[in-house]
Amino acid sequence: MPPWAARVLLGVLGGLLLHLCGGALPAQAQFDIPGVKSLSGASQVEAGAGLLRDGRPDAAASLLRSALDTDSTLVSPVHGAAAYWLGKAYEQADQSAKAESVRRTGLRALWETGRFDVRLADAYLQGLTPKQLRGERLYAVEVYRSLLGRVGTDTSEAVRALSRRRVAQMAPLMADSALARVIRNDRSTAPAEWTFQPGAGAALVEWWRGADPLPATDANERLEEHLTRLVRGRQNYACAERVSALDDRGLVHLRFGQPYKQRALDYEDGEFFREVHRFGVNVPPSSFPESEIWLYTHIDESGFYLFAEEDTSECFRQATANELMPRYLTRQRADTGRGLNIAYSAVMAMRAIYRELALYHINFGTRYAEIASYVNWQEMQAMGASGSASQRSTDVGAGVGQTRRVFSDPSLGFDDPTQFVTRMVSRAEHEDRQAVERREEAMPRQHTTLLDEAAQLPVSVRTARFLDPDGTTRTEVYWGVPAARLVLGEADSPSSSLIAVSAAQYDDEHRLSQRTRQRHPVEVQPGSDPRMIVPPPLTLEGATDRYHLGLQWSQYQLWASEASAEKRMGPKRRMATARADSLAPLRKEGPEVEMSDVKVLTLPDTSAQSLARPTEQATPYPFRVLTGDTPLLLSFELYHLALSDDDRTQYAIAYEAEGETRRGWTEIFRGTDTQRTSTEMTMEGTDRRTEEAILLDLSEIEQDEPQDVRVTVRATDEVTGATVSRTVEFVLRPSGAEGQR
């Protein structure tokens, strides 16, 4: 049969199918017709999609159900998964439970065969409830991750719209540089116009890997938290008019989670209606939008958000205090009887609104105090209080209970209501703009609550990179914690605990490349234990490209066991996390000299400084704070030193210690005090790589208060003239100062 004939036959059969589906035959009888049975699975999906477009969901469901009974993983190359269209048919037929069921089973069937359908996966996630998510959280996270990974790979408009929605939900959480790897447009471009960068999906998946705060676990708890927020946001803050499908409350919820306090503003009591909705003031009650205030003051004091319902929908947008009132009241007006009448209503509306706002955030307190003071003065004058010779008054409003006398007295600083409203509106605009600027500066792009309930373990940590002989970079992680900060239970009794530490190394795309773990039992003596607990460093090897580190510490209480001499592990009491992102490997080849990071060590006492090989007696010093008499040693390695004509190396080592302190208010006159001390020495050898150590003497930096100290070590290859340097930083305290560690 020629191809054109096959197309004609398919068209005839498709037409016959549509006719039969719309007729009076029972649904089951339709599929006993030979022409329908001969349709391929893909054609049945196409026909089902056509029936849905024609508004015939029952017929489409019958056809697609029969097709899926034959093949539960049926996918059309053009239309995608049959389960997606069947779910859509059930949804249009008001059978939401069936729609949800077929999407879940259809996606599982595809997942188990290693296949994926973007629209089916999205519909599954859209239908999740918080209870369902708790039951299949890991699976749902993997589906969501796979969905993000396909952003930008499909050219169909339906899938592009879906991708824009997902990215619009993530964009507020992402820095500009991260978002630029996903969309070709500027952040300010309307999301409906976004187009995607090549590799956008991979960039999104990589970004989530980098956001994982708990590297010791295989799961990405932060991504799980985000998906939980998405499900809650879809239920409570949905907005069909937005590309993100969430209103501004939903997007803030995605960034920070549940607010510390969340209140609907309620100021419309009897007095409000009597004093605001007055004769001659054209403001119906509906002109005041529903509004809410959300407080995230547990993150930062500046973290408060006002939301108001939009005029054209039930979606909420971020708002300012002025936007809680209709523009009719905040508009500048002349000092006519009508203008003063409207301004009086505006003042009373302001008093009610700011009285409510001042209950929740100090930012509104002074504005409310000024408004309340002005209203009190007006009311006192209306009650017959004596005024000055410069006082003016005007009767406004009309009708029983509606007439008011408003006053002004320039000598006492009381304006007419029209001028007062204009001034307060201008002040609110200025102060709210400043508040937004402070908030944007202080609040993070996103906040996780995963570590909120865990007591913090005060770990100090440093990292240092070294070049191994095979040309790969080795990273040493050395860390420590004051023994006195490990006390559990009573301070005057011994404490036994176990510190478990995990270090994970990720490649440039945040894929896990290796992980190492250690456990350290610690016995803390009663009283003030002066020791600094510094276990052996963690080592991660083999880096050849940009990489990232994730670190996690957990302190578990150890309890004595009656049945054994060994102690048993109790509950986790404290934890800490740290990250080191975008580390570059050291150059594996010349021609120029390369240098490791500087490893900071301490000697057991000052007498050890006279040893010939002091590094053998030294231990790592990961702490930031030290005193000038702390015996420190800086150790580092040089690589790719050039050989002279006589096969020898010649290089110079210099270090400079720079101390800085800001003397409070005197900084205006004295600026920043800076002291420098430096030393240089020239070395010779025969090896192209060498290990060097410098004893650091900071006692020359005079100081009577804490100083920031920056130590720069610089190596110059005298044969080639090439120079390389590394820097370490400390806080230098006067000897005997409190808080030294």
C-alpha positions in Angstrom: 0.0 0.0 0.0 1.5 3.4 -1.0 2.1 5.9 1.9 -0.6 8.2 0.6 -3.2 5.4 0.8 -2.1 4.6 4.3 -2.7 8.2 5.4 -6.1 8.2 3.7 -7.1 5.0 5.5 -5.9 6.4 8.8 -7.9 9.5 8.3 -11.0 7.5 7.5 -10.6 5.3 10.5 -10.0 8.4 12.7 -13.1 10.0 11.4 -15.1 6.8 12.0 -13.7 6.6 15.5 -14.8 10.2 16.3 -18.2 9.5 14.8 -18.7 6.4 16.9 -17.5 8.0 20.0 -20.1 10.7 19.7 -23.0 8.3 18.9 -25.4 6.4 21.1 -23.5 3.1 21.2 -22.3 2.0 24.6 -18.6 2.9 25.3 -17.5 -0.8 25.4 -19.2 -1.6 22.1 -17.3 1.1 20.3 -14.1 -1.0 20.4 -15.5 -4.1 18.8 -15.4 -2.4 15.4 -12.4 -3.7 13.3 -11.5 -0.2 12.1 -11.0 1.1 15.7 -9.1 -2.0 16.8 -6.6 -1.5 14.0 -5.5 1.9 15.1 -2.0 2.1 16.6 -1.6 3.2 20.2 -0.1 6.5 19.1 -3.1 7.2 16.9 -5.4 6.4 19.8 -3.6 9.0 21.9 -3.9 11.5 19.1 -7.6 10.7 18.7 -8.2 11.1 22.5 -6.4 14.5 22.5 -8.7 15.5 19.6 -11.8 14.5 21.5 -10.7 16.6 24.4 -10.2 19.6 22.1 -13.7 19.1 20.9 -15.0 19.2 24.4 -15.9 15.4 24.7 -14.0 14.2 27.8 -16.2 11.1 28.4 -15.5 9.7 24.9 -11.8 10.6 25.2 -11.6 8.8 28.6 -13.2 5.7 27.2 -10.8 5.5 24.3 -7.7 6.3 26.3 -8.6 3.9 29.1 -8.9 1.1 26.5 -5.5 2.1 25.1 -3.8 2.1 28.5 -5.3 -1.3 29.4 -3.4 -2.6 26.4 -0.2 -0.7 27.2 0.2 1.0 30.6 3.3 2.9 29.3 1.8 4.1 26.1 3.5 7.3 24.8 2.8 9.1 21.5 5.9 10.6 19.9 3.9 13.8 19.2 1.4 14.0 22.1 3.3 12.3 24.9 2.0 10.0 27.6 -1.5 8.5 27.2 -1.9 8.7 31.0 -1.5 12.5 30.9 -4.4 12.8 28.4 -6.6 10.3 30.3 -6.0 12.3 33.5 -7.0 15.5 31.6 -10.1 13.8 30.4 -11.1 12.7 33.9 -10.4 16.2 35.1 -12.6 17.8 32.5 -15.3 15.3 33.4 -15.2 16.4 37.1 -13.6 13.1 38.2 -10.6 14.5 40.0 -9.9 11.3 42.1 -9.7 9.2 38.9 -7.5 11.9 37.3 -5.1 11.9 40.2 -5.0 8.0 40.3 -4.2 7.6 36.6 -1.5 10.2 36.7 0.2 8.5 39.7 0.0 5.0 38.2 0.9 6.2 34.7 4.0 8.1 35.9 5.1 5.1 38.0 4.8 2.8 35.1 6.9 5.0 32.9 9.4 5.6 35.7 10.0 1.9 36.2 10.9 1.5 32.5 13.3 4.5 32.6 11.0 6.8 30.6 9.7 10.2 31.5 6.9 12.5 30.3 7.2 16.2 31.3 3.5 17.1 31.3 2.5 13.9 33.2 5.2 14.5 35.8 4.1 18.1 36.2 0.5 17.1 36.6 1.5 14.5 39.2 3.3 17.2 41.2 0.5 19.6 40.8 -1.9 17.1 42.4 0.2 16.3 45.4 -1.2 17.1 48.9 1.0 17.6 52.0 -0.1 14.2 53.2 0.7 12.4 50.0 4.1 14.2 49.8 5.0 12.9 53.3 4.3 9.4 52.1 6.4 9.5 48.9 8.8 12.4 49.5 11.9 10.9 48.0 10.1 9.8 44.8 8.4 13.2 44.4 11.8 14.9 44.8 13.3 12.8 42.1 10.4 13.5 39.8 10.8 17.2 40.5 14.5 17.1 39.9 14.0 15.2 36.6 11.4 17.8 35.6 13.8 20.7 36.2 16.6 18.8 34.3 14.5 19.0 31.2 13.9 22.7 31.2 14.7 24.2 27.8 14.9 20.8 26.0 11.4 20.8 24.6 10.3 23.3 21.9 6.5 22.8 22.2 4.8 25.9 23.6 2.9 23.8 26.2 6.1 22.5 27.7 7.9 25.9 27.4 5.0 27.4 29.4 5.4 24.7 32.1 9.1 25.3 32.2 8.6 29.1 32.6 6.3 28.4 35.6 8.9 26.2 37.3 11.7 28.7 36.8 9.5 31.6 37.8 9.0 29.8 41.1 12.7 29.4 41.6 13.9 32.7 40.3 13.3 34.7 43.6 15.6 32.2 45.4 18.5 32.5 42.9 21.2 35.1 42.6 21.4 37.0 39.3 24.5 35.1 38.2 22.8 31.7 38.8 19.6 32.8 37.0 21.6 34.1 34.0 22.7 30.4 33.4 19.1 29.5 33.0 17.3 32.3 31.1 18.6 34.5 28.3 16.7 37.5 29.6 17.3 39.9 32.4 15.5 39.2 35.6 13.3 42.2 35.1 11.9 40.8 31.9 8.3 39.5 32.2 8.5 35.7 32.8 6.0 35.1 30.0 8.8 36.3 27.6 11.6 34.2 29.0 13.7 32.0 26.7 16.1 29.4 28.0 19.9 29.1 27.8 21.4 25.9 26.4 21.9 23.6 29.4 19.3 25.5 31.5 18.0 22.2 33.0 21.5 21.1 34.0 22.1 24.5 35.6 18.9 24.2 37.7 19.8 20.7 39.0 23.3 21.9 39.7 22.0 24.9 41.7 19.9 22.6 43.9 22.9 20.3 44.5 24.8 23.4 45.7 22.0 24.4 48.1 22.1 21.1 50.1 22.9 22.2 53.7 23.5 18.6 55.0 26.3 17.0 52.9 26.6 14.0 55.3 23.3 12.6 54.0 22.5 11.2 50.5 19.2 13.1 50.3 18.9 16.8 49.5 16.8 17.9 52.4 16.7 21.5 51.1 15.1 20.3 47.9 12.6 18.3 49.9 11.8 21.4 51.9 11.3 23.4 48.8 8.9 20.9 47.3 6.9 20.9 50.6 6.7 24.7 50.4 5.5 24.4 46.7 2.7 22.0 47.7 1.6 24.3 50.5 1.9 27.4 48.3 -0.2 25.8 45.6 -2.9 25.0 48.1 -3.0 28.4 49.8 -1.5 31.1 47.5 -2.4 30.0 44.0 -2.7 32.7 41.3 -3.7 31.5 37.9 -3.0 34.9 36.4 0.7 34.7 37.2 3.3 32.7 35.2 4.5 31.2 38.5 1.0 30.2 39.4 1.6 31.8 42.8 0.9 35.2 44.1 3.5 37.2 46.0 2.7 35.5 49.3 3.5 32.2 47.7 6.8 33.4 46.3 7.9 34.8 49.7 6.8 31.5 51.3 9.0 29.7 48.8 12.0 31.9 49.8 11.6 31.8 53.6 9.0 29.2 54.6 6.3 29.9 57.2 6.6 33.4 58.7 7.2 33.9 62.4 3.9 35.8 62.5 1.2 36.1 59.9 -1.8 38.3 60.4 -4.7 39.5 58.3 -5.1 43.3 59.0 -8.4 44.0 60.6 -9.2 47.6 61.2 -12.7 48.0 59.8 -14.7 48.3 63.0 -17.7 50.5 63.6 -15.7 53.6 64.2 -13.9 53.1 61.0 -17.1 52.9 59.0 -18.5 56.0 60.8 -15.4 58.2 60.3 -14.2 57.1 56.9 -17.3 56.1 54.8 -18.9 59.5 55.2 -21.3 61.6 53.1 -19.4 63.2 50.2 -16.5 60.7 50.4 -16.8 58.3 47.5 -15.0 55.3 49.1 -17.1 52.1 49.3 -15.8 49.5 51.7 -14.6 47.3 48.8 -12.1 50.0 47.9 -9.9 48.9 50.9 -8.2 45.7 49.8 -7.9 42.6 52.0 -4.4 42.8 53.4 -1.9 40.8 55.4 1.4 41.4 57.2 4.1 38.6 57.4 7.0 38.8 59.8 10.3 37.1 59.4 12.0 38.9 62.2 13.6 35.6 63.3 15.8 36.0 60.2 16.3 39.8 60.4 14.5 42.6 62.0 13.9 44.2 58.6 12.1 41.1 57.4 8.4 42.2 57.2 6.2 42.1 54.1 2.8 43.7 53.5 0.4 42.1 51.0 -2.8 43.5 49.5 -5.4 41.8 47.3 -5.3 43.0 43.6 -8.2 44.9 42.2 -8.7 42.5 39.3 -8.3 39.1 41.1 -8.1 37.4 44.4 -4.3 37.2 44.1 -2.1 39.2 46.6 0.8 41.4 45.7 3.5 43.0 47.8 2.2 46.4 48.9 3.3 49.5 50.8 1.3 51.2 53.6 -0.1 53.8 51.1 -1.4 51.0 48.9 -3.6 49.8 51.8 -5.8 52.8 51.1 -7.6 53.7 47.9 -5.9 56.3 45.7 -9.0 58.4 46.1 -7.9 59.2 49.7 -4.2 59.6 49.3 -4.4 62.0 46.3 -3.3 65.6 47.0 -6.3 68.0 47.3 -7.0 71.7 47.6 -8.1 73.2 50.9 -11.7 73.5 49.8 -14.7 72.2 51.9 -14.8 69.1 49.7 -11.1 68.5 49.9 -11.0 68.9 53.7 -13.9 66.5 54.0 -12.1 63.8 52.0 -8.8 64.5 53.8 -10.5 64.1 57.2 -11.7 60.6 56.1 -8.2 59.9 54.9 -6.7 60.8 58.3 -9.1 58.6 60.1 -8.4 55.7 57.7 -4.6 56.2 58.3 -5.1 56.1 62.1 -7.0 52.8 61.9 -4.5 51.2 59.5 -1.3 52.4 61.2 -2.7 51.5 64.6 -2.9 47.9 63.3 0.5 47.9 61.6 2.2 49.4 64.7 1.1 46.3 66.7 3.4 44.1 64.5 6.4 46.1 63.5 8.3 49.0 65.0 8.8 50.5 61.5 5.3 51.9 61.7 5.4 53.1 65.3 6.5 56.7 64.8 4.1 57.2 61.9 1.2 56.0 64.0 2.3 58.2 66.9 2.2 61.3 64.7 -1.1 60.4 63.2 -2.7 59.6 66.5 -1.3 62.9 68.0 -2.8 64.8 65.1 -6.2 63.1 65.5 -6.2 63.7 69.2 -5.6 67.4 68.7 -8.4 67.6 66.2 -10.8 65.9 68.6 -9.7 68.2 71.5 -10.4 71.3 69.4 -13.8 69.9 68.3 -14.7 69.5 72.0 -14.1 73.2 72.6 -10.5 73.3 73.8 -9.2 76.8 73.6 -7.0 77.6 70.6 -4.5 80.3 69.7 -5.2 83.4 67.6 -3.8 81.7 64.6 -6.1 78.8 64.7 -8.5 78.3 61.7 -11.5 76.0 61.5 -13.8 74.8 58.7 -17.1 72.8 58.8 -17.0 69.8 56.5 -19.5 67.1 55.6 -23.3 67.2 55.7 -26.1 65.3 57.3 -26.9 64.0 60.8 -23.8 62.7 62.5 -21.7 63.5 59.4 -20.8 67.1 59.9 -17.3 67.7 61.4 -15.2 70.8 62.2 -11.6 70.5 61.2 -8.8 72.7 62.5 -5.4 74.0 61.7 -2.9 76.0 63.8 0.4 76.9 62.0 1.8 78.4 65.2 1.6 74.9 66.9 2.6 73.0 63.8 -0.8 71.5 63.0 -1.6 71.7 59.3 -5.0 71.5 57.6 -6.0 67.8 57.0 -5.3 68.1 53.3 -1.7 69.2 53.9 -1.2 66.6 56.7 -2.4 63.8 54.5 -0.1 64.9 51.7 2.9 65.0 54.1 2.2 61.6 55.6 1.7 60.0 52.2 5.1 61.4 51.1 6.7 60.4 54.3 5.3 56.8 54.1 6.5 56.5 50.5 10.0 57.6 51.5 10.2 55.4 54.6 8.7 52.4 53.0 11.2 52.6 50.1 14.1 52.8 52.6 12.6 49.8 54.5 12.5 47.8 51.3 16.1 48.7 50.5 17.2 47.6 54.0 15.2 44.4 53.7 16.7 43.5 50.3 20.2 44.1 51.7 19.7 42.1 54.9 17.4 39.3 54.0 18.9 36.3 52.2 17.7 35.1 48.8 16.4 32.0 50.6 16.2 30.6 54.1 16.1 27.1 55.3 14.6 26.0 58.6 16.4 22.6 58.6 18.9 23.8 61.1 16.7 26.0 63.2 16.0 23.5 66.0 19.6 22.1 66.2 21.9 23.7 68.8 25.0 25.0 67.0 28.4 23.4 67.5 31.1 26.2 67.5 33.4 24.6 65.0 36.3 26.5 63.4 37.6 25.2 60.1 40.2 26.0 57.5 41.0 24.3 54.2 44.3 24.0 52.3 45.0 22.7 48.8 48.1 20.8 47.9 49.4 19.4 44.6 50.0 15.6 44.6 52.7 14.1 42.4 50.1 12.8 39.9 49.0 16.3 39.1 45.7 16.2 41.0 44.8 18.5 43.9 44.5 17.3 47.4 42.4 19.2 49.9 43.1 19.0 53.7 40.3 20.1 56.0 41.4 20.9 59.5 39.0 21.9 62.2 38.7 22.3 65.9 36.4 23.2 68.8 37.0 24.5 72.3 36.6 21.6 74.8 34.6 23.9 77.1 31.9 24.3 74.4 31.3 20.5 74.3 29.9 20.3 77.9 26.7 18.3 78.1 24.6 18.2 81.2 25.9 19.6 84.4 28.9 21.9 84.0 30.7 20.5 87.1 30.6 16.8 85.9 32.5 15.1 83.1 30.9 15.0 79.7 31.3 12.2 77.1 30.4 12.8 73.5 31.2 11.7 70.0 31.8 14.1 67.2 30.9 12.7 63.8 32.3 14.7 60.8 31.6 14.2 57.2 33.3 15.9 54.2 31.8 15.6 50.7 33.6 16.7 47.5 31.4 17.6 44.5 32.5 18.2 40.9 31.8 21.5 39.1 28.2 20.4 38.5 27.8 19.6 42.2 27.7 15.8 41.6 29.2 13.9 44.5 32.7 12.6 43.7 33.8 11.4 47.1 33.0 11.5 50.7 35.0 10.8 53.8 33.9 10.4 57.4 35.5 10.4 60.8 34.4 9.9 64.4 36.1 11.4 67.5 35.2 10.4 71.1 35.8 13.4 73.4 35.9 13.5 77.2 35.4 16.9 78.7 36.7 17.5 82.2 34.5 19.2 84.8 35.0 22.9 85.3 36.5 25.1 82.6 38.4 22.7 80.3 41.0 25.0 78.6 41.9 22.5 75.8 41.3 23.1 72.1 40.1 19.8 70.5 41.8 19.6 67.1 41.5 16.1 65.5 43.6 14.9 62.5 42.7 16.7 59.2 40.2 15.2 56.7 41.7 14.6 53.3 40.0 14.6 49.9 42.0 13.8 46.8 41.9 13.7 43.0 40.5 17.1 42.0 41.3 18.1 38.4 38.6 20.7 37.8 36.7 23.3 39.8 35.1 21.6 42.8 33.0 22.3 45.9 33.2 21.0 49.5 30.3 20.3 52.0 31.1 19.7 55.6 28.9 18.6 58.5 29.6 18.0 62.2 27.3 16.3 64.7 27.9 16.0 68.4 26.2 12.9 70.1 26.0 12.3 73.8 27.7 9.1 75.0 26.1 7.2 77.9 27.7 4.6 80.1 26.4 1.1 79.6 25.8 -1.3 82.4 26.3 -4.3 80.2 29.6 -3.3 78.6 32.6 -1.2 79.2 31.9 0.7 75.9 29.7 3.6 76.0 26.5 3.7 73.9 25.5 6.5 71.6 22.8 8.9 72.9 20.9 11.7 71.1 22.4 14.3 68.7 22.9 17.4 70.8 24.6 19.9 68.5 25.6 20.3 64.9 27.4 22.6 62.4 27.8 22.8 58.7 30.2 24.7 56.4 30.7 25.0 52.6 33.7 25.9 50.4 32.4 26.6 46.9 34.1 27.0 43.6 37.6 25.8 44.6 40.1 25.8 41.7 42.6 23.0 41.4 46.3 23.9 41.5 48.1 24.0 38.2 49.6 20.6 37.6 52.3 21.9 35.3 54.7 24.9 34.8 56.2 26.9 33.4 55.5 29.3 36.3 55.8 28.6 39.9 52.7 27.4 41.8 52.0 27.5 45.5 49.8 25.5 47.9 47.5 27.2 50.3 49.1 28.3 53.6 48.5 25.8 56.4 48.4 27.4 59.8 49.9 25.4 62.7 50.7 26.1 66.3 53.6 25.0 68.4 53.2 23.5 71.9 55.1 26.3 73.5 57.4 29.1 72.6 60.5 27.1 73.3 59.7 24.8 70.3 60.4 27.8 68.0 64.1 26.9 68.3 63.7 23.4 67.0 65.4 22.6 63.7 62.2 21.0 62.3 59.4 22.7 64.1 56.7 21.3 61.8 57.2 17.9 63.5 56.0 19.4 66.8 53.3 21.5 65.4 49.5 20.8 65.1 47.0 22.5 62.9 45.4 25.7 64.1 42.0 26.2 62.5 40.8 29.0 64.8 40.5 32.6 63.7 41.3 34.3 67.1 44.8 34.4 68.6 47.1 36.6 70.7 50.4 38.1 69.8 52.3 35.5 71.9 50.6 32.5 70.3 53.4 30.5 68.7 52.3 30.1 65.0 53.9 28.3 62.1 52.9 28.9 58.4 53.6 25.9 56.2 53.2 25.7 52.5 54.6 24.0 49.4 56.1 25.4 46.1 55.8 23.6 42.8 57.3 23.9 39.3 60.4 25.9 40.4 62.6 26.5 37.4 66.2 25.2 37.3 69.1 27.6 36.5 71.9 26.7 34.1 73.6 24.9 37.0 70.5 22.8 37.7 69.7 24.6 40.9 66.6 26.5 42.0 66.7 30.0 43.6 63.6 31.6 45.1 62.7 34.3 47.6 60.1 34.0 50.3 58.5 37.1 51.8 55.7 37.5 54.3 53.9 40.6 55.3 51.6 40.9 58.3 49.1 43.7 58.2 47.0 44.7 61.2 43.8 46.8 61.1 41.5 48.1 63.8 38.6 50.5 63.7 38.4 52.8 66.8 34.7 53.4 66.9 33.8 57.0 66.6 37.4 58.2 66.4 37.5 56.6 62.9 36.0 59.8 61.6 39.1 61.6 62.5 41.8 59.0 62.5 40.5 56.6 59.9 41.7 53.0 60.0 44.9 52.3 61.9 47.2 50.0 59.9 50.5 48.6 60.9 52.8 46.4 58.7 55.7 44.2 59.4 57.5 42.2 56.8 60.4 39.8 56.3 62.1 38.3 53.2 64.7 35.6 52.7 66.3 33.9 49.7 66.5 30.1 49.3 68.4 27.7 47.0 67.9 24.0 46.3 67.8 21.3 43.7 64.2 20.1 43.9 61.5 21.7 41.7 59.0 21.2 44.5 59.7 22.0 48.1 58.1 22.4 51.5 58.7 25.6 53.4 57.7 26.8 56.9 57.9 30.3 58.5 57.6 31.1 62.1 55.1 33.9 62.5 55.8 36.6 65.1 52.9 39.0 65.6 54.1 40.5 68.8 55.5 43.4 66.8 52.0 44.6 65.9 51.2 46.9 68.8 47.6 46.7 69.8 45.4 47.3 72.8 42.1 46.1 71.2 41.2 43.4 68.7 42.6 43.8 65.2 42.0 42.1 61.9 45.3 40.7 60.7 46.1 39.6 57.1 49.2 37.7 56.5 50.4 37.4 52.9 53.1 34.9 51.9 54.8 35.6 48.6 57.2 33.4 46.7 59.3 34.7 43.8 61.1 32.3 41.4 64.4 34.1 40.9 65.2 32.1 37.8 62.0 33.1 35.9 60.9 36.2 37.9 57.4 34.7 38.3 55.6 35.4 41.6 52.8 33.7 43.5 51.2 34.5 46.8 48.6 33.3 49.3 46.8 35.0 52.2 45.5 33.9 55.6 43.5 36.1 58.0 43.1 36.2 61.8 41.7 38.3 64.6 44.5 39.3 66.9 43.4 40.0 70.5 45.5 41.5 73.3 47.0 38.9 75.6 44.6 37.9 78.4 41.5 39.2 76.6 38.2 37.5 77.1 36.9 35.1 74.4 40.3 34.1 73.2 40.4 30.9 71.1 
